[in-house]
Amino acid sequence: MPFLTIASIVVIISYAIYSRVNTDISQKHPTQEPEVLSETDQITPTPTSTPQPTTRPTTTAVPSKAKIDVQVNSQLNGVAPTPEKLVYPGTNKIRTDGSAEIYETDADGDTVYNWYKSEFDKRSYNIRNNVRTKANDKFKAVLQGVSESSSLKVTIDQENAGAKTIITVE
């Protein structure tokens, strides 16, 4: 037999075996669909020591009344909140709610967040919780840090680009 005929037969048989093996593997291990979270689901971060597999993010339409719910305990590692209240310049105090003081400002949420982050760094707070998220026009951020004997928590909320930013300092 000529060399080209033998080479063609080997290629065809190899392809048939390869496609059969791939079909068997895909039937034994079907592809899992990524889980899509609704706007009311909460994600709770958990520390892990092994890397977790990642899935590609999917884009879904979110209703205009998106809800961002981020809650962080104000006591961190048994360290009590500081009596010092770090207040963004030019804010108006709305009310006091227990140990938290609530303020509002016309500045956008990103600007307020960046100011608090730099102030935490200047005051040598070790940032332990740093959550910053946006859904549609809603902005929410939580910064929490500890120093030697105190902790400070700041929550920043802005409903949309035209709304006032609400700052809660604990």
DARAPE-V85049 format. One record per pair of residues at least 4 apart in sequence whose C-alpha atoms are under 7 Angstrom apart, sorted by sequence separation. I is the first residue (numbers start at 1). GAP is how many residues later the second one is. D is the distance in Angstrom with one decimal. If there is no record, write none. Layout:
i=I gap=GAP d=D
i=I gap=GAP d=D
This chain:
i=1 gap=4 d=6.7
i=2 gap=4 d=6.7
i=3 gap=4 d=6.2
i=4 gap=4 d=6.1
i=5 gap=4 d=6.3
i=6 gap=4 d=6.3
i=7 gap=4 d=6.2
i=8 gap=4 d=6.2
i=9 gap=4 d=6.1
i=10 gap=4 d=6.0
i=11 gap=4 d=6.1
i=12 gap=4 d=6.2
i=13 gap=4 d=6.3
i=14 gap=4 d=6.1
i=15 gap=4 d=6.1
i=16 gap=4 d=6.2
i=17 gap=4 d=6.2
i=18 gap=4 d=6.3
i=19 gap=4 d=6.2
i=20 gap=4 d=6.2
i=21 gap=4 d=6.2
i=22 gap=4 d=6.2
i=23 gap=4 d=6.2
i=24 gap=4 d=6.3
i=25 gap=4 d=6.1
i=26 gap=4 d=5.6
i=37 gap=4 d=6.0
i=62 gap=4 d=6.6
i=75 gap=4 d=5.9
i=96 gap=4 d=5.8
i=97 gap=4 d=6.1
i=107 gap=4 d=6.6
i=108 gap=4 d=6.5
i=109 gap=4 d=6.0
i=110 gap=4 d=6.1
i=111 gap=4 d=6.3
i=112 gap=4 d=6.3
i=113 gap=4 d=6.1
i=114 gap=4 d=6.2
i=115 gap=4 d=6.2
i=116 gap=4 d=6.1
i=117 gap=4 d=6.4
i=118 gap=4 d=6.2
i=119 gap=4 d=6.1
i=120 gap=4 d=6.2
i=121 gap=4 d=6.0
i=134 gap=4 d=5.6
i=135 gap=4 d=6.8
i=146 gap=4 d=5.7
i=147 gap=4 d=6.3
i=159 gap=4 d=6.0
i=1 gap=5 d=7.0
i=75 gap=5 d=5.6
i=96 gap=5 d=4.5
i=107 gap=5 d=6.7
i=120 gap=5 d=5.2
i=134 gap=5 d=4.6
i=146 gap=5 d=4.2
i=158 gap=5 d=6.3
i=75 gap=6 d=6.4
i=95 gap=6 d=6.2
i=96 gap=6 d=6.0
i=133 gap=6 d=6.0
i=134 gap=6 d=6.4
i=145 gap=6 d=5.6
i=146 gap=6 d=6.4
i=158 gap=6 d=6.3
i=74 gap=7 d=6.9
i=95 gap=7 d=5.4
i=133 gap=7 d=5.5
i=145 gap=7 d=5.5
i=158 gap=7 d=4.6
i=94 gap=8 d=5.6
i=132 gap=8 d=6.0
i=133 gap=8 d=6.2
i=144 gap=8 d=5.6
i=145 gap=8 d=6.6
i=157 gap=8 d=5.6
i=158 gap=8 d=6.3
i=93 gap=9 d=6.0
i=94 gap=9 d=5.2
i=132 gap=9 d=4.2
i=144 gap=9 d=4.2
i=156 gap=9 d=6.9
i=157 gap=9 d=5.1
i=93 gap=10 d=4.3
i=94 gap=10 d=6.8
i=131 gap=10 d=5.3
i=132 gap=10 d=6.5
i=143 gap=10 d=5.7
i=144 gap=10 d=6.3
i=156 gap=10 d=5.8
i=157 gap=10 d=6.5
i=92 gap=11 d=5.4
i=93 gap=11 d=6.6
i=131 gap=11 d=5.1
i=143 gap=11 d=5.3
i=156 gap=11 d=4.7
i=91 gap=12 d=6.0
i=92 gap=12 d=5.4
i=130 gap=12 d=5.8
i=131 gap=12 d=6.5
i=142 gap=12 d=5.7
i=143 gap=12 d=6.6
i=155 gap=12 d=5.7
i=156 gap=12 d=6.5
i=91 gap=13 d=5.5
i=92 gap=13 d=6.6
i=130 gap=13 d=4.7
i=142 gap=13 d=4.5
i=154 gap=13 d=6.9
i=155 gap=13 d=5.0
i=91 gap=14 d=4.8
i=129 gap=14 d=5.6
i=130 gap=14 d=6.6
i=141 gap=14 d=5.7
i=142 gap=14 d=6.4
i=154 gap=14 d=5.6
i=155 gap=14 d=6.6
i=90 gap=15 d=6.8
i=129 gap=15 d=5.0
i=141 gap=15 d=5.1
i=154 gap=15 d=4.7
i=128 gap=16 d=5.8
i=129 gap=16 d=6.8
i=140 gap=16 d=5.6
i=141 gap=16 d=6.7
i=153 gap=16 d=5.9
i=154 gap=16 d=6.3
i=127 gap=17 d=5.8
i=128 gap=17 d=5.3
i=140 gap=17 d=4.7
i=153 gap=17 d=5.1
i=127 gap=18 d=4.1
i=139 gap=18 d=5.8
i=140 gap=18 d=6.5
i=152 gap=18 d=6.1
i=126 gap=19 d=5.1
i=127 gap=19 d=6.6
i=139 gap=19 d=5.0
i=125 gap=20 d=5.3
i=126 gap=20 d=5.2
i=138 gap=20 d=5.7
i=139 gap=20 d=6.5
i=34 gap=21 d=6.7
i=125 gap=21 d=5.1
i=126 gap=21 d=6.2
i=138 gap=21 d=4.5
i=125 gap=22 d=4.8
i=137 gap=22 d=6.7
i=138 gap=22 d=5.0
i=124 gap=23 d=6.6
i=137 gap=23 d=4.6
i=137 gap=24 d=6.1
i=39 gap=27 d=6.8
i=39 gap=28 d=6.6
i=109 gap=30 d=6.3
i=109 gap=47 d=6.6
i=109 gap=48 d=6.8
i=109 gap=49 d=6.0
i=108 gap=53 d=7.0
i=109 gap=56 d=6.0
i=108 gap=57 d=6.3
i=106 gap=58 d=5.0
i=107 gap=58 d=6.5
i=105 gap=59 d=5.6
i=106 gap=59 d=6.2
i=104 gap=60 d=6.3
i=105 gap=60 d=5.3
i=104 gap=61 d=5.5
i=105 gap=61 d=6.7
i=104 gap=62 d=4.5
i=103 gap=63 d=5.8
i=104 gap=63 d=5.9
i=103 gap=64 d=5.0
i=102 gap=65 d=5.7
i=103 gap=65 d=6.4
i=102 gap=66 d=4.5
i=101 gap=67 d=5.7
i=102 gap=67 d=6.4
i=82 gap=68 d=4.7
i=100 gap=68 d=6.3
i=101 gap=68 d=5.3
i=66 gap=69 d=6.5
i=81 gap=69 d=5.4
i=82 gap=69 d=5.4
i=100 gap=69 d=5.5
i=101 gap=69 d=6.6
i=79 gap=70 d=6.4
i=80 gap=70 d=5.5
i=81 gap=70 d=4.5
i=82 gap=70 d=5.9
i=100 gap=70 d=4.5
i=79 gap=71 d=5.6
i=80 gap=71 d=6.0
i=81 gap=71 d=5.6
i=99 gap=71 d=6.2
i=64 gap=72 d=6.9
i=68 gap=72 d=6.9
i=79 gap=72 d=6.1
i=76 gap=75 d=6.7
i=74 gap=79 d=6.2
i=85 gap=84 d=6.6
i=81 gap=89 d=6.7
i=74 gap=96 d=6.8
